[in-house]
Amino acid sequence: MNPALPRGGTFLLACTAGTAIANNYAIQPALTAVAAELGVPLSVIGLVPSAALTGCMTGFALLLPLADRVAPNRLVAAQLAALAAALTLAALAPGAGTLLAAYLCIGASASVAAQASSIAGRYAAPGRRGTGVAAVAAGMSAGILLSRLAGGALADLLGWRRMLLVFAALALLGALAAATLLPRQRPHSDRGYRAALTELPPLLREFPQLRRALAAGGLWYFAFNITWVALALALAEPPFSLGPTAIGLYSLAGLLGMGVLPLTGRLADRHSPSTVITISVLTAAAGTALLATGLHSQPVTVLGLALFDAGCFAAQAANMSRVIALAPLRSGSLSSVYLVLYFTVGAVGTALAPPLSIALGWPGTALTATAALLLAAALGRTGDRQPRGERAHGTDHESVAGTRR
């Protein structure tokens, strides 16, 4: 059996996830200052967020499976140390090329946020998996929501280079805490790393529930991206003509989503994750339906976004708990497949948002998101029905592994 996380271990993983993922976004408010100091066009420095996302996707594919075969204290500490080194390189970057290379490494190292979720689910106490995964999801959401605010404030106060060094210091502190507090036992695995990578695609065939979880999750992340991108475009144009700062303030509505995550975890442990997912996605659909009525009323817009974000965040936490539960001893590999494809579908939504906005306008785009969410709710209802053979397979795998340990 896996040892349980020590007291405070879940909180440490939540903090790790939040501070790590924040590094993908914290520099964005300072990109103009970075371009001016390095003497390169803003269009070049604008590639920094893309480099971070590319690195993060690479980390999901290549580093997340390590959670199934490396002791948590060593794995998390090593990746946070690598993150600190990459942030230091970015802070010292003499030109755009070095900065972009550093952000590829920053994005890859920041994928430790997903490893934290996998570890929280694997080492959770019996009946507490949903709560642990939701706590880490809350930390990750806080990191994403507050990263631009913290990064912009620190860049104004200290300059963008020192801001990156502050985040590097936080990563080093996290590495020391992880090395000291997280479990030291190496997960048993009869697969080598290379074999594990080659076995990632077949997991979709082996676990039909993974396919269903991915289909549902991909639909609500598609809806999430087209909604937020189209919203930013709509608010930037007449009659609203809002600036970037004013548009960014609407993202604070997502704080409600972060607030409901602990409750989501407890409900997923008490009831089936599919029930939580269905209710959450229907809540998100109610939010987009409200947004489709128009953006002229600020309270209505904020309420719609709060419902939308809360529903999407809660559904994702419950869905990750469901994915990890398929085979906890392979949670890293399962999460790797899920997150790579999940983010790929989200990227499609981001790319389609501008043409959808032009073709359908804001109401039509919001209703498109609503339709995707309703389909996701329908698919989410079926995800917990596990065929007997597969359930036995998963149980046998875990019991054999436990015996070998």
Contacts in CASP RR format, 6 or more apart in sequence:
PFRMAT RR
TARGET T0000
AUTHOR 0000-0000-0000
METHOD contacts of the structure
MODEL  1
MNPALPRGGTFLLACTAGTAIANNYAIQPALTAVAAELGVPLSVIGLVPS
AALTGCMTGFALLLPLADRVAPNRLVAAQLAALAAALTLAALAPGAGTLL
AAYLCIGASASVAAQASSIAGRYAAPGRRGTGVAAVAAGMSAGILLSRLA
GGALADLLGWRRMLLVFAALALLGALAAATLLPRQRPHSDRGYRAALTEL
PPLLREFPQLRRALAAGGLWYFAFNITWVALALALAEPPFSLGPTAIGLY
SLAGLLGMGVLPLTGRLADRHSPSTVITISVLTAAAGTALLATGLHSQPV
TVLGLALFDAGCFAAQAANMSRVIALAPLRSGSLSSVYLVLYFTVGAVGT
ALAPPLSIALGWPGTALTATAALLLAAALGRTGDRQPRGERAHGTDHESV
AGTRR
1 402 0 8 1.000
1 405 0 8 1.000
2 122 0 8 1.000
2 123 0 8 1.000
2 183 0 8 1.000
2 185 0 8 1.000
2 187 0 8 1.000
2 328 0 8 1.000
3 123 0 8 1.000
3 183 0 8 1.000
3 185 0 8 1.000
4 123 0 8 1.000
4 124 0 8 1.000
4 125 0 8 1.000
5 13 0 8 1.000
5 119 0 8 1.000
5 120 0 8 1.000
5 123 0 8 1.000
5 124 0 8 1.000
5 125 0 8 1.000
5 182 0 8 1.000
5 183 0 8 1.000
6 181 0 8 1.000
6 182 0 8 1.000
6 183 0 8 1.000
8 181 0 8 1.000
9 181 0 8 1.000
9 182 0 8 1.000
10 120 0 8 1.000
10 124 0 8 1.000
10 131 0 8 1.000
10 132 0 8 1.000
10 135 0 8 1.000
10 136 0 8 1.000
11 135 0 8 1.000
12 174 0 8 1.000
12 177 0 8 1.000
12 178 0 8 1.000
12 181 0 8 1.000
12 182 0 8 1.000
13 76 0 8 1.000
13 116 0 8 1.000
13 117 0 8 1.000
13 119 0 8 1.000
13 120 0 8 1.000
13 135 0 8 1.000
13 136 0 8 1.000
13 182 0 8 1.000
14 116 0 8 1.000
14 120 0 8 1.000
14 135 0 8 1.000
14 136 0 8 1.000
14 138 0 8 1.000
14 139 0 8 1.000
14 140 0 8 1.000
15 139 0 8 1.000
15 174 0 8 1.000
16 76 0 8 1.000
16 80 0 8 1.000
16 112 0 8 1.000
16 113 0 8 1.000
16 116 0 8 1.000
16 174 0 8 1.000
16 178 0 8 1.000
17 112 0 8 1.000
17 113 0 8 1.000
17 114 0 8 1.000
17 116 0 8 1.000
17 117 0 8 1.000
17 136 0 8 1.000
17 137 0 8 1.000
17 139 0 8 1.000
17 140 0 8 1.000
17 143 0 8 1.000
18 113 0 8 1.000
18 139 0 8 1.000
18 140 0 8 1.000
18 142 0 8 1.000
18 143 0 8 1.000
18 144 0 8 1.000
19 143 0 8 1.000
19 167 0 8 1.000
19 170 0 8 1.000
19 171 0 8 1.000
19 174 0 8 1.000
20 79 0 8 1.000
20 80 0 8 1.000
20 83 0 8 1.000
20 109 0 8 1.000
20 110 0 8 1.000
20 112 0 8 1.000
20 113 0 8 1.000
20 116 0 8 1.000
20 171 0 8 1.000
21 110 0 8 1.000
21 113 0 8 1.000
21 140 0 8 1.000
21 143 0 8 1.000
21 144 0 8 1.000
21 147 0 8 1.000
22 143 0 8 1.000
22 144 0 8 1.000
22 146 0 8 1.000
22 147 0 8 1.000
22 150 0 8 1.000
22 167 0 8 1.000
23 52 0 8 1.000
23 83 0 8 1.000
23 87 0 8 1.000
23 106 0 8 1.000
23 107 0 8 1.000
23 110 0 8 1.000
23 147 0 8 1.000
23 167 0 8 1.000
23 171 0 8 1.000
24 49 0 8 1.000
24 52 0 8 1.000
24 53 0 8 1.000
24 56 0 8 1.000
24 106 0 8 1.000
24 107 0 8 1.000
24 110 0 8 1.000
24 147 0 8 1.000
25 49 0 8 1.000
25 52 0 8 1.000
25 144 0 8 1.000
25 147 0 8 1.000
25 148 0 8 1.000
26 147 0 8 1.000
26 148 0 8 1.000
26 150 0 8 1.000
26 151 0 8 1.000
26 152 0 8 1.000
26 154 0 8 1.000
26 163 0 8 1.000
26 167 0 8 1.000
27 34 0 8 1.000
27 48 0 8 1.000
27 90 0 8 1.000
27 103 0 8 1.000
27 151 0 8 1.000
27 155 0 8 1.000
27 160 0 8 1.000
27 163 0 8 1.000
27 164 0 8 1.000
28 48 0 8 1.000
28 49 0 8 1.000
28 148 0 8 1.000
29 148 0 8 1.000
29 151 0 8 1.000
29 152 0 8 1.000
29 155 0 8 1.000
30 151 0 8 1.000
30 152 0 8 1.000
30 155 0 8 1.000
30 159 0 8 1.000
30 160 0 8 1.000
30 163 0 8 1.000
31 42 0 8 1.000
31 45 0 8 1.000
31 46 0 8 1.000
31 48 0 8 1.000
32 42 0 8 1.000
33 155 0 8 1.000
33 159 0 8 1.000
33 160 0 8 1.000
34 45 0 8 1.000
34 48 0 8 1.000
34 99 0 8 1.000
34 160 0 8 1.000
35 41 0 8 1.000
35 42 0 8 1.000
35 44 0 8 1.000
35 45 0 8 1.000
35 46 0 8 1.000
37 160 0 8 1.000
38 45 0 8 1.000
38 93 0 8 1.000
38 94 0 8 1.000
38 95 0 8 1.000
38 96 0 8 1.000
38 99 0 8 1.000
40 95 0 8 1.000
40 96 0 8 1.000
44 96 0 8 1.000
45 96 0 8 1.000
45 99 0 8 1.000
47 100 0 8 1.000
48 99 0 8 1.000
48 100 0 8 1.000
48 103 0 8 1.000
51 100 0 8 1.000
51 101 0 8 1.000
51 103 0 8 1.000
51 104 0 8 1.000
51 107 0 8 1.000
52 103 0 8 1.000
52 104 0 8 1.000
52 106 0 8 1.000
52 107 0 8 1.000
52 110 0 8 1.000
53 107 0 8 1.000
53 343 0 8 1.000
54 104 0 8 1.000
54 107 0 8 1.000
55 103 0 8 1.000
55 104 0 8 1.000
55 105 0 8 1.000
55 106 0 8 1.000
55 107 0 8 1.000
55 108 0 8 1.000
55 111 0 8 1.000
56 107 0 8 1.000
56 108 0 8 1.000
56 110 0 8 1.000
56 111 0 8 1.000
56 343 0 8 1.000
57 340 0 8 1.000
57 343 0 8 1.000
57 344 0 8 1.000
58 104 0 8 1.000
58 107 0 8 1.000
58 108 0 8 1.000
58 111 0 8 1.000
59 107 0 8 1.000
59 108 0 8 1.000
59 111 0 8 1.000
60 111 0 8 1.000
60 114 0 8 1.000
60 335 0 8 1.000
60 336 0 8 1.000
60 339 0 8 1.000
60 340 0 8 1.000
60 343 0 8 1.000
61 200 0 8 1.000
61 336 0 8 1.000
61 340 0 8 1.000
62 108 0 8 1.000
62 197 0 8 1.000
63 79 0 8 1.000
63 108 0 8 1.000
63 111 0 8 1.000
63 112 0 8 1.000
63 115 0 8 1.000
64 111 0 8 1.000
64 114 0 8 1.000
64 115 0 8 1.000
64 118 0 8 1.000
64 332 0 8 1.000
64 333 0 8 1.000
64 335 0 8 1.000
64 336 0 8 1.000
64 339 0 8 1.000
65 193 0 8 1.000
65 196 0 8 1.000
65 197 0 8 1.000
65 200 0 8 1.000
65 332 0 8 1.000
65 333 0 8 1.000
65 336 0 8 1.000
66 75 0 8 1.000
66 115 0 8 1.000
66 193 0 8 1.000
66 332 0 8 1.000
67 75 0 8 1.000
67 115 0 8 1.000
67 118 0 8 1.000
67 119 0 8 1.000
67 122 0 8 1.000
67 187 0 8 1.000
67 331 0 8 1.000
67 332 0 8 1.000
67 335 0 8 1.000
68 187 0 8 1.000
68 189 0 8 1.000
68 191 0 8 1.000
68 196 0 8 1.000
68 329 0 8 1.000
68 330 0 8 1.000
68 331 0 8 1.000
68 332 0 8 1.000
68 333 0 8 1.000
69 186 0 8 1.000
69 187 0 8 1.000
69 189 0 8 1.000
69 191 0 8 1.000
69 192 0 8 1.000
69 193 0 8 1.000
69 196 0 8 1.000
70 186 0 8 1.000
70 187 0 8 1.000
71 182 0 8 1.000
71 183 0 8 1.000
71 184 0 8 1.000
71 185 0 8 1.000
71 186 0 8 1.000
71 187 0 8 1.000
72 119 0 8 1.000
72 123 0 8 1.000
72 178 0 8 1.000
72 182 0 8 1.000
72 183 0 8 1.000
72 184 0 8 1.000
73 178 0 8 1.000
73 179 0 8 1.000
73 180 0 8 1.000
73 181 0 8 1.000
73 182 0 8 1.000
73 183 0 8 1.000
73 184 0 8 1.000
74 179 0 8 1.000
74 184 0 8 1.000
75 112 0 8 1.000
75 115 0 8 1.000
76 112 0 8 1.000
76 115 0 8 1.000
76 116 0 8 1.000
76 119 0 8 1.000
76 175 0 8 1.000
76 178 0 8 1.000
76 182 0 8 1.000
77 174 0 8 1.000
77 175 0 8 1.000
77 176 0 8 1.000
77 178 0 8 1.000
77 179 0 8 1.000
77 182 0 8 1.000
78 175 0 8 1.000
79 109 0 8 1.000
79 111 0 8 1.000
79 112 0 8 1.000
79 115 0 8 1.000
80 109 0 8 1.000
80 112 0 8 1.000
80 171 0 8 1.000
80 172 0 8 1.000
80 174 0 8 1.000
80 175 0 8 1.000
80 178 0 8 1.000
81 171 0 8 1.000
81 172 0 8 1.000
81 175 0 8 1.000
82 105 0 8 1.000
82 109 0 8 1.000
83 106 0 8 1.000
83 109 0 8 1.000
83 110 0 8 1.000
83 112 0 8 1.000
83 168 0 8 1.000
83 171 0 8 1.000
84 168 0 8 1.000
84 169 0 8 1.000
84 171 0 8 1.000
84 172 0 8 1.000
84 175 0 8 1.000
85 105 0 8 1.000
85 168 0 8 1.000
86 102 0 8 1.000
86 103 0 8 1.000
86 105 0 8 1.000
86 106 0 8 1.000
86 107 0 8 1.000
86 109 0 8 1.000
87 102 0 8 1.000
87 106 0 8 1.000
87 164 0 8 1.000
87 165 0 8 1.000
87 167 0 8 1.000
87 168 0 8 1.000
87 171 0 8 1.000
88 164 0 8 1.000
88 165 0 8 1.000
88 168 0 8 1.000
89 98 0 8 1.000
89 101 0 8 1.000
89 102 0 8 1.000
89 105 0 8 1.000
90 98 0 8 1.000
90 99 0 8 1.000
90 102 0 8 1.000
90 103 0 8 1.000
90 106 0 8 1.000
90 164 0 8 1.000
91 161 0 8 1.000
91 162 0 8 1.000
91 164 0 8 1.000
91 165 0 8 1.000
91 168 0 8 1.000
92 161 0 8 1.000
93 99 0 8 1.000
93 102 0 8 1.000
113 136 0 8 1.000
113 140 0 8 1.000
114 335 0 8 1.000
114 336 0 8 1.000
114 339 0 8 1.000
115 332 0 8 1.000
116 136 0 8 1.000
116 140 0 8 1.000
117 133 0 8 1.000
117 136 0 8 1.000
117 137 0 8 1.000
117 140 0 8 1.000
117 320 0 8 1.000
117 324 0 8 1.000
117 335 0 8 1.000
118 324 0 8 1.000
118 331 0 8 1.000
118 332 0 8 1.000
118 335 0 8 1.000
119 182 0 8 1.000
120 132 0 8 1.000
120 133 0 8 1.000
120 135 0 8 1.000
120 136 0 8 1.000
121 129 0 8 1.000
121 130 0 8 1.000
121 132 0 8 1.000
121 133 0 8 1.000
121 321 0 8 1.000
121 324 0 8 1.000
121 328 0 8 1.000
121 331 0 8 1.000
122 187 0 8 1.000
122 324 0 8 1.000
122 328 0 8 1.000
122 329 0 8 1.000
122 331 0 8 1.000
123 183 0 8 1.000
124 130 0 8 1.000
124 131 0 8 1.000
124 132 0 8 1.000
124 133 0 8 1.000
127 269 0 8 1.000
128 269 0 8 1.000
129 268 0 8 1.000
129 269 0 8 1.000
129 321 0 8 1.000
129 324 0 8 1.000
129 325 0 8 1.000
129 328 0 8 1.000
130 265 0 8 1.000
130 266 0 8 1.000
130 268 0 8 1.000
130 269 0 8 1.000
130 273 0 8 1.000
130 317 0 8 1.000
130 318 0 8 1.000
130 321 0 8 1.000
131 262 0 8 1.000
131 265 0 8 1.000
131 266 0 8 1.000
131 268 0 8 1.000
131 269 0 8 1.000
132 265 0 8 1.000
133 265 0 8 1.000
133 268 0 8 1.000
133 317 0 8 1.000
133 320 0 8 1.000
133 321 0 8 1.000
133 324 0 8 1.000
134 261 0 8 1.000
134 262 0 8 1.000
134 264 0 8 1.000
134 265 0 8 1.000
134 266 0 8 1.000
134 268 0 8 1.000
134 317 0 8 1.000
134 318 0 8 1.000
134 321 0 8 1.000
135 261 0 8 1.000
135 262 0 8 1.000
135 265 0 8 1.000
137 261 0 8 1.000
137 313 0 8 1.000
137 316 0 8 1.000
137 317 0 8 1.000
137 320 0 8 1.000
138 258 0 8 1.000
138 259 0 8 1.000
138 261 0 8 1.000
138 262 0 8 1.000
138 317 0 8 1.000
139 258 0 8 1.000
141 254 0 8 1.000
141 257 0 8 1.000
141 258 0 8 1.000
141 261 0 8 1.000
141 313 0 8 1.000
142 258 0 8 1.000
145 251 0 8 1.000
145 252 0 8 1.000
145 254 0 8 1.000
145 255 0 8 1.000
145 258 0 8 1.000
148 248 0 8 1.000
151 163 0 8 1.000
152 163 0 8 1.000
154 162 0 8 1.000
154 163 0 8 1.000
154 166 0 8 1.000
155 163 0 8 1.000
158 166 0 8 1.000
185 405 0 8 1.000
187 329 0 8 1.000
188 329 0 8 1.000
188 401 0 8 1.000
188 402 0 8 1.000
188 404 0 8 1.000
188 405 0 8 1.000
189 196 0 8 1.000
189 329 0 8 1.000
189 401 0 8 1.000
190 401 0 8 1.000
190 404 0 8 1.000
191 199 0 8 1.000
196 333 0 8 1.000
199 333 0 8 1.000
200 333 0 8 1.000
200 336 0 8 1.000
200 337 0 8 1.000
201 337 0 8 1.000
203 210 0 8 1.000
203 330 0 8 1.000
203 333 0 8 1.000
203 334 0 8 1.000
203 337 0 8 1.000
204 210 0 8 1.000
204 211 0 8 1.000
204 214 0 8 1.000
204 337 0 8 1.000
206 390 0 8 1.000
207 326 0 8 1.000
207 327 0 8 1.000
207 334 0 8 1.000
207 390 0 8 1.000
208 387 0 8 1.000
208 390 0 8 1.000
209 322 0 8 1.000
209 326 0 8 1.000
209 383 0 8 1.000
209 384 0 8 1.000
209 385 0 8 1.000
209 386 0 8 1.000
209 390 0 8 1.000
210 323 0 8 1.000
210 326 0 8 1.000
210 334 0 8 1.000
210 337 0 8 1.000
210 338 0 8 1.000
212 379 0 8 1.000
212 380 0 8 1.000
212 382 0 8 1.000
212 383 0 8 1.000
213 319 0 8 1.000
213 322 0 8 1.000
213 323 0 8 1.000
213 338 0 8 1.000
213 380 0 8 1.000
213 383 0 8 1.000
214 337 0 8 1.000
214 338 0 8 1.000
214 341 0 8 1.000
214 342 0 8 1.000
215 376 0 8 1.000
215 379 0 8 1.000
216 277 0 8 1.000
216 281 0 8 1.000
216 315 0 8 1.000
216 319 0 8 1.000
216 376 0 8 1.000
216 377 0 8 1.000
216 379 0 8 1.000
216 380 0 8 1.000
216 383 0 8 1.000
217 315 0 8 1.000
217 316 0 8 1.000
217 319 0 8 1.000
217 342 0 8 1.000
217 345 0 8 1.000
217 376 0 8 1.000
218 341 0 8 1.000
218 342 0 8 1.000
218 345 0 8 1.000
218 346 0 8 1.000
218 376 0 8 1.000
219 345 0 8 1.000
219 372 0 8 1.000
219 373 0 8 1.000
219 375 0 8 1.000
219 376 0 8 1.000
219 379 0 8 1.000
220 281 0 8 1.000
220 284 0 8 1.000
220 312 0 8 1.000
220 315 0 8 1.000
220 316 0 8 1.000
220 372 0 8 1.000
220 373 0 8 1.000
220 376 0 8 1.000
221 312 0 8 1.000
221 316 0 8 1.000
221 342 0 8 1.000
221 343 0 8 1.000
221 345 0 8 1.000
221 346 0 8 1.000
222 345 0 8 1.000
222 346 0 8 1.000
222 348 0 8 1.000
222 349 0 8 1.000
222 372 0 8 1.000
223 284 0 8 1.000
223 288 0 8 1.000
223 312 0 8 1.000
223 368 0 8 1.000
223 369 0 8 1.000
223 370 0 8 1.000
223 372 0 8 1.000
223 373 0 8 1.000
223 376 0 8 1.000
224 308 0 8 1.000
224 312 0 8 1.000
224 346 0 8 1.000
224 369 0 8 1.000
225 346 0 8 1.000
225 347 0 8 1.000
225 349 0 8 1.000
225 350 0 8 1.000
225 353 0 8 1.000
226 349 0 8 1.000
226 350 0 8 1.000
226 352 0 8 1.000
226 353 0 8 1.000
226 356 0 8 1.000
226 365 0 8 1.000
226 368 0 8 1.000
226 369 0 8 1.000
227 288 0 8 1.000
227 291 0 8 1.000
227 308 0 8 1.000
227 365 0 8 1.000
227 366 0 8 1.000
227 369 0 8 1.000
228 251 0 8 1.000
229 349 0 8 1.000
229 350 0 8 1.000
229 353 0 8 1.000
229 354 0 8 1.000
229 357 0 8 1.000
230 353 0 8 1.000
230 354 0 8 1.000
230 356 0 8 1.000
230 357 0 8 1.000
230 361 0 8 1.000
230 362 0 8 1.000
230 365 0 8 1.000
230 366 0 8 1.000
231 247 0 8 1.000
231 250 0 8 1.000
231 291 0 8 1.000
231 295 0 8 1.000
231 305 0 8 1.000
231 362 0 8 1.000
232 247 0 8 1.000
233 353 0 8 1.000
233 354 0 8 1.000
233 357 0 8 1.000
234 240 0 8 1.000
234 295 0 8 1.000
234 357 0 8 1.000
234 361 0 8 1.000
234 362 0 8 1.000
235 242 0 8 1.000
235 246 0 8 1.000
235 247 0 8 1.000
235 250 0 8 1.000
235 295 0 8 1.000
236 242 0 8 1.000
236 243 0 8 1.000
236 247 0 8 1.000
240 295 0 8 1.000
250 301 0 8 1.000
250 302 0 8 1.000
250 305 0 8 1.000
253 302 0 8 1.000
253 304 0 8 1.000
253 305 0 8 1.000
253 306 0 8 1.000
253 309 0 8 1.000
254 305 0 8 1.000
254 306 0 8 1.000
254 309 0 8 1.000
254 310 0 8 1.000
254 313 0 8 1.000
256 306 0 8 1.000
256 309 0 8 1.000
256 310 0 8 1.000
257 306 0 8 1.000
257 309 0 8 1.000
257 310 0 8 1.000
257 311 0 8 1.000
257 313 0 8 1.000
257 314 0 8 1.000
258 313 0 8 1.000
259 310 0 8 1.000
260 310 0 8 1.000
260 311 0 8 1.000
260 313 0 8 1.000
260 314 0 8 1.000
261 313 0 8 1.000
261 314 0 8 1.000
261 317 0 8 1.000
264 276 0 8 1.000
264 280 0 8 1.000
264 313 0 8 1.000
264 314 0 8 1.000
264 317 0 8 1.000
264 318 0 8 1.000
265 276 0 8 1.000
265 317 0 8 1.000
265 318 0 8 1.000
265 321 0 8 1.000
267 275 0 8 1.000
267 276 0 8 1.000
267 318 0 8 1.000
268 276 0 8 1.000
268 317 0 8 1.000
268 318 0 8 1.000
268 321 0 8 1.000
268 322 0 8 1.000
272 384 0 8 1.000
273 318 0 8 1.000
273 319 0 8 1.000
273 321 0 8 1.000
273 322 0 8 1.000
273 325 0 8 1.000
273 383 0 8 1.000
273 384 0 8 1.000
274 322 0 8 1.000
274 380 0 8 1.000
274 381 0 8 1.000
274 382 0 8 1.000
274 383 0 8 1.000
274 384 0 8 1.000
276 314 0 8 1.000
276 315 0 8 1.000
276 318 0 8 1.000
277 315 0 8 1.000
277 318 0 8 1.000
277 319 0 8 1.000
277 322 0 8 1.000
277 377 0 8 1.000
277 380 0 8 1.000
277 381 0 8 1.000
278 377 0 8 1.000
278 380 0 8 1.000
278 381 0 8 1.000
280 310 0 8 1.000
280 311 0 8 1.000
280 312 0 8 1.000
280 314 0 8 1.000
280 315 0 8 1.000
280 318 0 8 1.000
281 311 0 8 1.000
281 312 0 8 1.000
281 315 0 8 1.000
281 373 0 8 1.000
281 374 0 8 1.000
281 376 0 8 1.000
281 377 0 8 1.000
281 380 0 8 1.000
282 373 0 8 1.000
282 374 0 8 1.000
282 377 0 8 1.000
283 307 0 8 1.000
283 310 0 8 1.000
283 311 0 8 1.000
283 314 0 8 1.000
284 307 0 8 1.000
284 308 0 8 1.000
284 309 0 8 1.000
284 310 0 8 1.000
284 311 0 8 1.000
284 312 0 8 1.000
284 315 0 8 1.000
284 373 0 8 1.000
285 370 0 8 1.000
285 373 0 8 1.000
285 374 0 8 1.000
285 377 0 8 1.000
286 304 0 8 1.000
286 307 0 8 1.000
287 303 0 8 1.000
287 304 0 8 1.000
287 305 0 8 1.000
287 307 0 8 1.000
287 308 0 8 1.000
288 304 0 8 1.000
288 308 0 8 1.000
288 366 0 8 1.000
288 367 0 8 1.000
288 369 0 8 1.000
288 370 0 8 1.000
288 373 0 8 1.000
289 366 0 8 1.000
289 367 0 8 1.000
289 370 0 8 1.000
290 300 0 8 1.000
290 303 0 8 1.000
290 304 0 8 1.000
290 307 0 8 1.000
291 301 0 8 1.000
291 304 0 8 1.000
291 305 0 8 1.000
291 308 0 8 1.000
291 366 0 8 1.000
292 362 0 8 1.000
292 363 0 8 1.000
292 364 0 8 1.000
292 366 0 8 1.000
292 367 0 8 1.000
292 370 0 8 1.000
293 300 0 8 1.000
293 363 0 8 1.000
294 300 0 8 1.000
294 301 0 8 1.000
294 362 0 8 1.000
294 363 0 8 1.000
294 366 0 8 1.000
295 301 0 8 1.000
295 362 0 8 1.000
315 376 0 8 1.000
320 335 0 8 1.000
320 338 0 8 1.000
322 383 0 8 1.000
322 384 0 8 1.000
323 331 0 8 1.000
323 334 0 8 1.000
323 335 0 8 1.000
323 338 0 8 1.000
324 331 0 8 1.000
324 334 0 8 1.000
324 335 0 8 1.000
326 334 0 8 1.000
326 386 0 8 1.000
326 394 0 8 1.000
327 334 0 8 1.000
327 394 0 8 1.000
327 397 0 8 1.000
327 398 0 8 1.000
328 398 0 8 1.000
329 397 0 8 1.000
329 398 0 8 1.000
329 401 0 8 1.000
330 397 0 8 1.000
353 365 0 8 1.000
356 364 0 8 1.000
356 365 0 8 1.000
356 368 0 8 1.000
357 365 0 8 1.000
360 367 0 8 1.000
360 368 0 8 1.000
END
